[in-house]
Amino acid sequence: MANLGDKQDPLSRWIRNLMERRGYWRAAVAIAAKNARMAWAVLHYGDTFSDRVLVSGLTPS
């Protein structure tokens, strides 16, 4: 979140929007939870990480 800057990729836009709606600390917890779910899925299903899946799961606000 500290390196977000002016990045315009879908994940950065989602994080920026989340920070505006919920505040810095709630956004930090939401990002940590999202990362934990992704790590669990990779380990559980034996898949490889794909950022396309990450971005496709984001809903526009």
Secondary structure, DSSP 8 states (H G I E B T S, - for coil): -TT-TT--SHHHHHHHHHHHHH-HHHHHHHHHHHHHHHHHHHHHH-----HHHHHHT----
